[in-house]
């Protein structure tokens, strides 16, 4: 750790026992609360939240220190208790120590770029089915809620990739249950003034019903799979998880770990990609010159050809559009780490027991590291420009040893969805629509994204 003899105390608003900050954040929302204090205190500051010290971190060099240089001192401990409790249990995203290392060894082979390509057929088929749905909607019912449309596609892809689930009714039911759970978790984690979850409020009751529905769905599939002969297993992620053997110990996953990893993979693979694609359509509608370049690439490279793994390599600008949406609107706008031992970072004292909050939403807009940071410019992600930027200036999937294992899955999935649907459709914003982005468990548009689905008028 940094060898500075007299570390400086962190700047930040006065504590007032942490109560004023809790009320302030609950009223303003997390993003507005951070932005207000960032303007006063800069790239790093400390906020007392009740008994906890919260250290807000925005500068990429600080992100590097926490996630790379001193990664073992910053872990996912009690700050992730809510995520464990309300959403995904103790899967790869939330586990720590030896449990995390074992799960990473077991799962890493399935998430290499080559491993992910085995799911491309599902992604292509489900997106082509969505295209047929959009063709009908464009003529019969063009007013759509874009997140709902994207969630139908990504939920179908992920449920088939993990569980070989084909039933449209089951896909819709589990999608809605998961949305209830993530909305609930987000409101609990960002608003400490919410009633305890054992109080029988309408919101609490809806959550526990969704929780039971989701767990029952996954447990039923796992139980049925475990009763089968391995030779009869379908070729999906659940089968791979069941048969995966730790190369160091020879052990397989426990029954509870299978459930938690199945939950983790579904939550991570479904809603984050749906949010990303929703943000992509919003950005394209706001930036007609970017949309024109995207259309030109799709028309030039595809013609009448359907996208495939081979043709995706000829669509670099399409992928840059997705990366730029991830920059301005990262699905995980913030993520936390617990401080295990006292540390010194950039001359500041970081106290043991504090929680550091890394903020991709703000790091991705840092004017020192991004020219015109508020503008939507996909060419920032051209290879020659990516080489020049700070490695942690862009971290939508996290950074360091705990970078999201599903990043290749998400990029391939969204690349396919955008290539197929933007080839034929041009969704338009409603007049006077004004997006309201808020941080819950993910970055969401609180007022949704209502759009009018139109077929492209300029299609070659």
N, C-alpha and C positions, 0 to 999 in steps of 0.2 A: 504494500500500500504506500501512498505518497508519504515521504519522510519530511513532514513539515512540523516544526516544533510547536508553533502557536497557531492552530487553525482558527479561521474566522467563524463567528456564528453566522448562520444563514439569515438573510433578510426575510421579511414577511410581515403580514398583518399582525397586530397585537392579539394575544391569545384570548383574553376575556373568558378563560376557562374552556376555550374552544367552542362555546355555545353560539356566539355570534357568527362564527364561520360556518357552523352547521346550518343555522337558519339562513344565512346568506346564500350558501350553495343550494339549499333546498328550494329557495325562492327563484334564484337566477338560473339554475341548471348548471351542470358541471362545466361545460365549454365556456359559457359567459363568465362564470366565476374565475376560471383559470385565466381567461383573456384579460379581465379587469386587473388581476394581480400581476400578470406578466407585464402589462404596460407600466406598472409602478416599480416592480422589483427585478424584472429582467428574466434571464434564462433559467435561473434556479432560485427557488424560494421555499420557505417552510411555512406550513399552515397547521395550527393546532386544531384538531378535530376531536373534541371531547378529550379522552385520555391519550389519544394517538397523535403523533407528529407525522404529518404528510409532507414529503419533500417532492415538489413539482420539478421535473427535469425536462428541458426542451432542447438544449444544445446537443448536436450530434456527438461531440467529443465526450460529453457526460454519458450519453447513451453507450458509447464505446467502452467507457470505464466500467459501467455497471454490467453490461451484457457480455463483454469480452475479457477485459483486463482483470476484473475482480468478480467474475461471474459466480464463483463459489461462495461469495459473501452476500449475494443477493438472491434469495430463493422465493419460491411460491409457498409460503407458510400460511399463517392465519388470515392474511389478506384475501386468500382464495377460498376460505371456508364457505362463504356464501355461494360461490360458483359450484363447489363440491356438493353443498347441501341442496341447492335449488335446481341445478341443471344436470351436471355430467358425472357426479361421483368422483372417484379417484383414478381417472384415466390419464392418458399421456400428457394432456394439457395441464392438469392440476397436481399430478403426483410429484414427489421429490426424492432426492437421495438415491439409494440403491433400487427402490421400486421403479423410479423413473428410468434409471440406466438400463434395468432389465427390460422394461417395456420398449424402450427405444431400440435396443438390440433386436428384439423380436419383430418390431414393426418396420424398421428402416428399409428392409429389402423390398417391401411392397410399395414404397413411396419414392423410389428412384424415378427419374424421367422414363426409363424403359419400363419399369413396373407399372407406372401410371398409364402408359399407352395401351395396356390391356383393357382399360375401361373406355377407350375412345369410341368403340363401336356402340356402346350404350349411350354415350353422350351424343353421337351423331344421330342415332335412331330417335331418341327422345326429342331432340331439337327439330328434326324434320317433322315429327308429329306436332310439335308446337307451331311450326310454320303452317301446317294444314289448318290448325285451329285458328291462327291469325288470318288466314285467307278468308275463312268464313266470317270471323268477327269484323273484318274490315268492310264487308258489304252489308252485314246484318246488324251488328251491334258494336260500332267502332269506339265507343267511350269505354275505356278500360282503366283499372287501377294497376299501374305497372308493377309494383312490388308483388301483387297477387299473381300476375302472369309469370313473372320470373321465378317466384317461389314454386309454382306448379311444375316448372321445368326442372329446377334444381332438386326439388324434393323427389321427383320421379327418378332422376338420374342417380341420386345418392342411395335411395332405397333399393333400387335394382342392383347397384354396384356392391352394396353391403349385404343385402338380404335376399336378392333375387325376387323382390316383391313386385308383382305385376298389377295387382288390383287397384284400379283408379280410386275406388271408395276408401281402401286402406290408406293410400297415399294422401288423399285429402284429409282424412281423419287425423293422421299422425302429424301432418303439416300444421293443422290448426292447433293441435295440442302443444306442439313445440313452440309455436308463436306465443301462445299463452304463457308458457313457462319462461321464455326469454324476456318477454315484456315484464313479467312479474319480478324476475331476478334483477333486471335493470332498474326497476323502480325501487326495489329494496336496497340495492347497492349504492344508488346515487341519492337516495332520500332517507337519511337515518330517522326521520320523524314518522315513518310509516308504522302502523300498528304491528305488534308481534304476529308471526304467521299462525299462531294457535288461536288468535281471536277470530270468531266465525263471521268475518266480513264477506261481502260478495266477492271481492277481489281474491281474498284468501281461499274461499271455497272453490272458485274457478281454477285457481292454481293447483290445489290438491287433486281435483278431478282430472286435470290434464296430466299431472305427475303420475297418477295411477294408470291412466290410459296409456301413456308412453311406456312405462315400465312393464305393464302387462303385455303390450304388443311385442316388445323386444324379448322379454322372458319366454313368451310362447314360442317365438321363432327359435331361440337358442335351445330350448328343451326339445323341440321337434328335431332339430339338427343333430343334437347329441345322441338321439335314439337311432339315427341312421347309421348304416355302414359307411365308413369314410370313402370307400370306392364310389358311393352313390352321391357324395356331396356335390352340389352345384358349384360352378367356378365363380365364386364371389368372395368378397373380403371376409365375411364371417367364417367361411370355410378355411381361409388362409390363417385367420386368427386362431381358430380351434386347433389346427394342425401345426402351428408355428412352434418350434423348439428352440429354447435358449442355447446358443452355441457354446456357452461357457458352463452351464449347469445341466443341460439336457431336459430341463423342466418345460412344461406347457403352462398356459394361462389357467388360473383358477376360474371357477364358474362366475364369481363376482367380478373378476377382472374382465372377463369376456363381456359381461353386461356393460361395465363402465366404458370399455373401449368402443363397443358398438355405439353407445350413447354419444361418446366424444366424437367419433367419426361422423355420425349423422349430424349433430349440431354444427360441427365445424365445416362440414362439406355442403350443407344445405343453405343455411340462412346467410352465411358470409358471402357466398357466391351470388345469392339472390339480391342481397343488398348492393354488392358491387355492380351487378348488371343494371339494377335500378338507377344507380348513380351514373353509369355510362350513358343510359338513354337521356337522363336529365342534362348531362354535359353536352351531348350531341345536339340536343334541341336548343341549347343556349349558344352554341358555337357553330354556325352554318358553314364557315370556311373549313373547319375540321371535318365536319360531316361530308362536305363535298370531296375532300381528299380521301376519306374512307371509302366513299362510294366509287370513286375513280379507281382505287386499288382493287376493290372487289370485282368491278366490271372488267378491268384489264386482265387480272390474273385468273379469274374463274370462268368468265364467259358463261356458257350454259353448264359448265362442269359443277358437280356437287363438291363441297369441301370434304377433304379427307386429311389424314395425318400428313400426307405428302404435300397437299396443296397449302396447308397452313403455313408451311415454311416459306411460301411465297407471299405471305400476308403480314409483313413486319409492322406496317403502320397500324393495322388492326390491333395488334398486340400492344403497341405503344399507346393507343387510345385507352385501353384497359388499364395499363400501368399509370397513366396520368389521372384516371379516375381514382385509382388506389392512392395516389399522392394527395389529391385535394380532399377526397372523401374516404379515408381509410375505414374499413368496416369496424376495426377495433381502434377507436380514436385515442384511447389510453389503455395502459396495462400496468399492473402493479408488481413490485418485488418487495419482500421483507428483508430488512437489514439484520444480518446475523451478529456481526461484531462492529464496533466503532470503526469508522473509516474517515479518511480525508480525501476529498475530491476537489481538484481545482482550488485548493487552499481552504475549502469549507469543511466544517465538522459535520459528518453524517452519523447520527447517534444510533447505537444498537437499539433495536426494537422499533425504529421508525419504519414507515412504509414509503418507498419511492414510487412516484407515479410517472412513468415514461409516457410521453404525449406525441405519438406520431402525427396527430391532427395539427399540432403546432410546429413540430420539427419540420414537417413537410412544407411549411409555409414560411420558414425562417429566411428573412431577406438576405442574411449573410451567405446563405448557401444556395439560394434559388433566385434567379433573375425574374422580376415581375411575378412573384410567387402566387398571386391571386389569379393569374391568367391560366387558361387551359391550353397547354402547349405540349402535345404528344412527342414532339421532336426532342424534348429533354431526355427521352429514354432511347434515343438512337445510340448504338454501341459507342461511337466516338465521344458522346457526351456523358454516358454512364461511367466511362473510364476516368473522367476528370472530377467527378463529384466525391464528396466524403462518403465512405461506405455506409455510415449510419445516418446520412441525411435522408435516406429513403428506407423505412423499415416497416412496411405495412404488415409483414408476417412475423414481426419480431426480429431479433438479432442474436448472434452468438450460438452457443451450443443448443439453446432452447428455441431456435427459430422454428416456426410452424412446419411440421413434417408434410402437411398437405398443400404446401404452396404450389408445387408442380401440378397437382390435381386441379386446384382452383384456376390457375392460369390456362391450362388446357381446356377446361370446361367452359370458361368465359370466352376464350378465343373462338371455340366452335360455335357457341350460341350467337355471338356477335356476327361472325362471318355469315352464318346461314340467315339470320333474321334481318340484318341490315342490308343484305343483298337485295331484298325485296320490299322492305317496309321502312317507312319514315314517320315514326310516332311524333305527334306535335303536342306541345304544352297547351293547356287551356288558357284563354285570355286572362290576364291579371293574376295568374298563378304566382305565388311567392313561396319558395321552399323554406321550411323551418327545420333545420338540422339540429338534433339533440342527441346527447350521449346517454344511452341506457346501457344494457350489456353490450350493445353494438351501436354504431352510428345509424340513426334512423331519421327519416323524414316524417316528423310528427303529424303533419297534415297530409301524408301520403304523397303519391305522384299520379294524379289523374291525368290521363293523356288521351288524345284522339288518334286511333290507329288508322294510318293512311298507307296505301301502297305508293311506292316511289313513282314520281312523275318523270324522273330523269333516267330511269333504268335503261341501260343499253340492251 
